[in-house]
Amino acid sequence: MRNPAFNQTLVLIPARMASTRLPGKPLADLNGLPMIVQVAHRAREADVGRVIVAVDDQRVLDVVKGAGFEAVMTRQDHQSGSDRIFEAVAAADPDGKVEYVVNVQGDLPTIEVDAVHASLRPMENPAVDIATLTVEIDNEADKANPNIVKVVGSPLSDTRLKALYFTRATAPTGPGPLYHHIGLYTYRRAALERFVSLGPSVLETRERLEQLRALEAGMRIDVEIVDSIPLGVDTPEDLEKARAILASRSL
């Protein structure tokens, strides 16, 4: 079902050509389409708002536009995806009509429509500045894996947490579920503007987690609990997994 705030929502997909583990990642072939185009298709299928790819390379711009999607050229020296999407929002909506900005990472070609929808649900509460996603960890090894970011939050319902902290450590201690953070965000536009104006914070730098900047500044992040983790493509092995997933969906 179409998002009732469709005309006030912008879906931004940041795409960077610089990748050490998978060079030229946005243009990697994924079942006959460049990966960034596959991500754009998933975003369009979600039908939550206008879809724009924020690029830093003319080759990606040409490919995205050739596939029938909008694209905005952004600077190459951005330190984070949030900085890139903020530049793209300003270019795509100079009159400030957009209220919500959904940041779908450019390396999530198998993201499901339901996950994009879930990232918007916390915005029903006007006190929420930023919304994101999580899934309960069911693998014991993952609980101690520093590459898996955990959400520490206060339960608001069976499907939502109010974020208190994000960490690479195993937290919280004691009995109870642990949650794996999924890096898909929805921002209120004013919150995104404030966020990028703050600059890196102490805990953000220490944990290497950008979302801590918002919490340190007193911004509210609510986290919707979903059922599965979308595959992030960072390596050639991930690319093969994504090919298999998409192939199975087309059967």
Backbone hydrogen bonds, N-H to C=O, Kabsch-Sander energy under -0.5 kcal/mol:
donor,donor_aa,acceptor,acceptor_aa,energy
3,N,47,D,-1.6
6,F,3,N,-1.8
8,Q,5,A,-1.7
9,T,6,F,-1.5
10,L,100,Y,-2.5
11,V,50,R,-3.5
12,L,10,L,-0.7
12,L,102,V,-3.1
13,I,52,I,-2.2
15,A,54,A,-2.8
19,S,17,M,-0.8
24,G,17,M,-1.3
25,K,22,L,-1.0
27,L,24,G,-1.6
28,A,25,K,-1.7
30,L,33,L,-3.0
33,L,30,L,-1.0
35,M,28,A,-1.8
36,I,26,P,-2.6
37,V,34,P,-0.8
38,Q,34,P,-1.8
39,V,35,M,-2.3
40,A,36,I,-2.0
41,H,37,V,-2.2
42,R,38,Q,-2.0
43,A,39,V,-2.4
44,R,40,A,-2.4
45,E,41,H,-2.5
46,A,42,R,-1.3
47,D,43,A,-0.7
47,D,44,R,-1.1
48,V,43,A,-0.5
50,R,6,F,-0.6
50,R,9,T,-1.4
52,I,11,V,-2.9
53,V,70,E,-2.0
54,A,13,I,-2.2
54,A,52,I,-0.5
55,V,53,V,-0.7
55,V,72,V,-2.5
56,D,15,A,-0.5
61,L,57,D,-2.1
62,D,58,Q,-2.5
63,V,59,R,-1.9
64,V,60,V,-2.8
65,K,61,L,-2.5
66,G,62,D,-2.2
67,A,63,V,-1.2
68,G,65,K,-1.6
69,F,64,V,-2.1
70,E,51,V,-0.7
72,V,53,V,-2.6
74,T,55,V,-3.0
84,R,80,S,-1.5
85,I,81,G,-2.6
86,F,82,S,-2.0
87,E,83,D,-1.9
88,A,84,R,-2.0
89,V,85,I,-2.7
90,A,86,F,-2.1
91,A,87,E,-1.7
92,A,88,A,-2.6
93,D,89,V,-2.5
96,G,93,D,-1.8
99,E,8,Q,-2.6
100,Y,8,Q,-2.6
101,V,187,Y,-2.8
102,V,10,L,-2.8
103,N,101,V,-0.6
103,N,185,Y,-3.5
104,V,12,L,-2.0
104,V,102,V,-0.8
105,Q,103,N,-0.6
106,G,14,P,-0.9
108,L,105,Q,-1.2
110,T,231,L,-0.5
111,I,108,L,-1.6
115,A,112,E,-0.9
116,V,112,E,-1.3
117,H,113,V,-2.2
118,A,114,D,-2.4
119,S,115,A,-1.5
120,L,116,V,-0.5
120,L,117,H,-1.4
121,R,117,H,-0.8
121,R,118,A,-0.6
123,M,120,L,-1.4
124,E,121,R,-2.0
125,N,122,P,-1.9
128,V,125,N,-2.0
129,D,220,R,-1.6
130,I,220,R,-2.1
131,A,186,T,-2.9
132,T,222,D,-1.9
133,L,182,I,-1.1
134,T,224,E,-2.0
135,V,180,H,-1.8
137,I,178,L,-3.0
140,E,138,D,-0.6
142,D,139,N,-0.6
143,K,139,N,-0.9
143,K,140,E,-0.7
144,A,140,E,-0.6
144,A,141,A,-1.0
145,N,142,D,-0.9
148,I,145,N,-1.7
149,V,147,N,-0.7
150,K,167,T,-3.5
151,V,179,Y,-1.9
152,V,150,K,-0.5
152,V,165,Y,-3.0
153,G,151,V,-0.6
154,S,162,K,-2.3
156,L,160,R,-2.9
157,S,160,R,-1.6
160,R,157,S,-0.8
161,L,223,V,-2.5
162,K,154,S,-2.7
163,A,161,L,-0.7
163,A,221,I,-2.7
164,L,152,V,-3.2
165,Y,152,V,-2.0
167,T,150,K,-2.2
171,A,169,A,-0.9
179,Y,151,V,-0.6
180,H,135,V,-3.1
181,H,149,V,-3.3
181,H,179,Y,-0.6
182,I,133,L,-2.5
184,L,182,I,-2.1
185,Y,103,N,-1.5
186,T,131,A,-2.5
187,Y,101,V,-3.0
188,R,129,D,-2.2
189,R,99,E,-2.7
192,L,188,R,-2.4
193,E,189,R,-2.3
194,R,190,A,-2.1
195,F,191,A,-2.8
196,V,192,L,-2.4
197,S,193,E,-1.1
198,L,194,R,-0.9
198,L,195,F,-1.0
199,G,195,F,-0.6
205,T,201,S,-2.1
206,R,202,V,-2.1
207,E,203,L,-2.9
208,R,204,E,-1.6
209,L,204,E,-1.2
212,L,209,L,-1.4
213,R,210,E,-1.7
214,A,211,Q,-0.6
215,L,211,Q,-1.4
216,E,212,L,-2.8
217,A,213,R,-1.2
218,G,215,L,-1.7
219,M,214,A,-2.7
221,I,219,M,-0.5
222,D,130,I,-2.0
223,V,161,L,-3.0
224,E,132,T,-2.8
225,I,159,T,-3.0
226,V,134,T,-3.1
226,V,224,E,-0.5
233,V,107,D,-2.5
234,D,232,G,-0.8
239,L,235,T,-2.0
240,E,236,P,-1.8
241,K,237,E,-1.8
242,A,238,D,-2.6
243,R,239,L,-2.2
244,A,240,E,-1.9
245,I,241,K,-2.3
246,L,242,A,-2.6
247,A,243,R,-2.1
248,S,244,A,-2.1
249,R,245,I,-1.6
250,S,246,L,-1.1
251,L,248,S,-0.7
